[in-house]
Amino acid sequence: MSQDHAHMRHALQLAARGLGRVWPNPAVGCVIVSKGRIVGRGWTQTGGRPHAERMALDQAGEAARGATAFVTLEPCAHYGQTPPCAEGLIAAGVSRVVSALTDPDARVAGKGHASLRAAGIAVEEGLCAEEARALNRGFLKRVTLGLPLITLKLATTLDGRIATQTGESRWITGPEARRAVHLLRMTHDAVMVGSGTALADDPDLTVRDMGAVHQPLRVVVDSALRTGPQGRLGQTARAVPVWMLHGPQAGEGARAAWEKTGAELLGCEAAAGHLDLRAAMQQLAARGVTRVLCEGGADLAAALIRAGLVDDLITFTGGALIGDEGRAALGPLGLAALAEAPRLRLASQMAVGPDVQALWRFD
């Protein structure tokens, strides 16, 4: 591996620290190298500011002059809450910038690279591009398609059941798998459930037992606002944000009760009593959400798959059998033939305690 590759992969590792914490911004990493020595490094901070380049430049100080900056995404070229990072790199006197990807955001889209070149800085593009694209799939999907990346999580028995016929599901998987789920929550902007899960489980959907961490946004898909605000989500909505996605059939009383908790209500299009999930996810993306972890239930999971909205499926399989009378992991997909079944690609698989975690991709 060349030194350039090593430095860019270092920058990618730094960038990953921002996943789930920086939306609507991308998670970016930057490493500044002078005479073979790292003099500055940074990653996008919680809430999206400061940017990775600014952090690395502040750490490098005068050592940035004549140095090479390795950045996982094209430096921004527009004024927002902070000055453009491209201008910061120019002012610092770096002589070379190596980037992994061009930023597809229309406010940047090559302008950052162009301004660097215009200032006489050597610019090289595309180093570790595939790794950088994989890291920021959520941001890239939001900017180019107006939708967030959606990861569907299922915890099932060996025969694909998520609960007994009475609804008992604690615990199909062990503590190691449950800890892995909390790690997943940490790397997503939002955790989403349907009204059935909210009513049955009264979940709080927070990251627990990981110390003081940034908490994900909590989203409930509930067309009629059947979920009562007296549960855990309503009681904690002022501490950790809750967004309720509802349809026009939601009653005024239910809306007013949820608004009193501090939750945000997002009205969505609906047909036959069901939300238009694509339009609902577009609303999330329009508000800057890039990565959503869907944790149930079976009907919402199936509806997202039917709508072609799921990017990744992460399964946790426990070594138990419940049988036909148990509750299935997915609701109806409306298939008439096996040829119509969605086909997924296994991307990774590993043991987590006594259980098996697998990542499947719909691409």
Secondary structure, 3 states (H helix, E strand, C coil): CCHHHHHHHHHHHHHHHHCCCCCCCCCCEEEEEECCEEEEEEECCHHHCCCHHHHHHHHHHHHHCCCEEEECCCCCCCCCCCCCHHHHHHHHCCCEEEECCCCCCCCCCCHHHHHHHHCCCEEEECCCHHHHHHHCHHHHHHHHHCCCEEEEEEEECCCCEEECCCCCCCCCCCHHHHHHHHHHHHCCCEEEEEHHHHHHHCCCCCCCCCCCCCCCEEEEECCCCCCCCCCHHHHCCCCCCEEEEECCCCCHHHHHHHHHHCCEEEECCEECCEECHHHHHHHHHHCCCCEEEECCCHHHHHHHHHCCCCCEEEEEECCCCCCCCCEECCCCCCCCCHHHCCCCEEEEEEEECCEEEEEEECC
